[in-house]
Amino acid sequence: MDEVLRKEIKKQLENREEKILSEFATKSSNGDRRIPIEDDDIRPSFSRDTDRIIHSGGYTRYIDKTQVFYYCENDQITHRVLHVQLVSKIARHIGRCLRLNEDLIEAIALGHDIGHVPFGHAGEGSLSKVCEENDIGKFHHNVQSVIFLDKVQKKNLTLQVLDGILCHDGESRYEPLKPNREKNWQTHSSEITLKTQNSKYDTPPMTLEGCVVRLADKMGYLGRDIKDALELKLINKEDLENELSEVCLDVIKNDSDDTKNIDQKKINRNIISKLVNDVIENSNNKDCISLSKQGSTILGEFIQFNYKNIYKNPRVDRDKDKIEYMYKLVFNSFLEDLNKNNKASKIFEHFLNKKDLKEENPEYLEETSNEEKVRDFIAGMTDDYFGDTFEELWNPIPKKIKYRIN
């Protein structure tokens, strides 16, 4: 592109942000990278980060990662790839109404779950347990998302995006969520360490856009998970009617005054609509993201219902012990391969010997312990890849080929 035209377009984009965005929004020109890059691109800094996330290997593998229900062959059930898209859509709508930076919101939303492991929360708990046994701290998917994008694939993302990803997980429904704009790269590094050491450590994002994604993450999964649980007959409409208060039931009932029946197809839509409108109304022209008292009550009650009836349901966690066993076997097997320098192992062939690590990121190979390398390899696996890997380790003899003897 002609240099004069490029500068003209960049100036137009900067002026557009100055004119449209709220005084509380994060300007793209303030994007802070560890490694400065040449200003030869017309894309604003956070838009560039979105592209880097979308083109990462971790984003590609979203498509075969569990959201809640693992080992479930049902094409109607939400997978991780759909969840991050829903969060992005919800958060960008809120951001647009509050005149925040939608590029920053999109980058955080699309990257926030890249660190999730095979088999969803059951897998995360299993990997965390084996990580602690190997003295590398607790495992948290938000920390792992940052490790993957910043250390493994070395995407050189802005601090604002990495911070939003790191801080997307935590409590946010009762008090207004206010950004901590005093953070820097040193703060970011210390927060990763603190989170790894203490599961209860919580800190707000450094931008209002990060605060929006944090709340939108909950909006994105609550109604959808109820819809999926109804689809799988894990719960029924009577469970909702018996356990939810009238204020929550009013949210998920039919729009028509002629009926009080719950419309299963509209549950997710109604929950999102109610909470999105509530947060916009209570956050407009404020340097915080918050819900009304009623909105907080609704969100909290749905979270409580989901944990009791879905996430902690014995039918969902039926194979938890098996998952833990699988993780321990796979982790220890690959750790042994590294300690013995077994170059025939998958961890070399499919991870450590890849060009983007061996040639483009030798620092990772030199500075990362064997235990951490195994953690990063497993965390990046899809459900199917992990399952196939376990089967190979458990049953190394190839399956018999059926043939006839005439």
Buried (B, 14 or more C-beta within 10 A) or exposed (E): EEEEEBEEEBEEBBEEBEEEBBEBBBBBEBBBBEEEEEEEBBBBBBBBBBEBBEEBEBBEBBEBBBBBBBEBEEEEBBBBBBBBBBBBBBBBBBBEBBBBBBBBBBBBBBBBBBBBBBBBBBBBBBBBBBBEEBEBBBBBBBBBBBBBBBBBBBBBBBBBBBBBBBBBBBEBBEEBBBBBEEBEEEBBEEBBEEBBEEEEEBBBBBBBBBBBBBBBBBBBBBBBBBBBBBBBEBBEBEBBBEBBEEEBBEBBBEEEEEEEEBBBEBBBEBBBBBBBEBBBEBBEEBBBBBBEEEBBBBBBBBBEBBEEBBBEBEEBBEBBEBBBBBBBBBBBBBBEBBEEEBEEBBBBEBBBEBEEBBEEBEEBEEEBEBBBBBBBBBBBBBBEBBBEBBEBBEEEEEEEEEEEEE
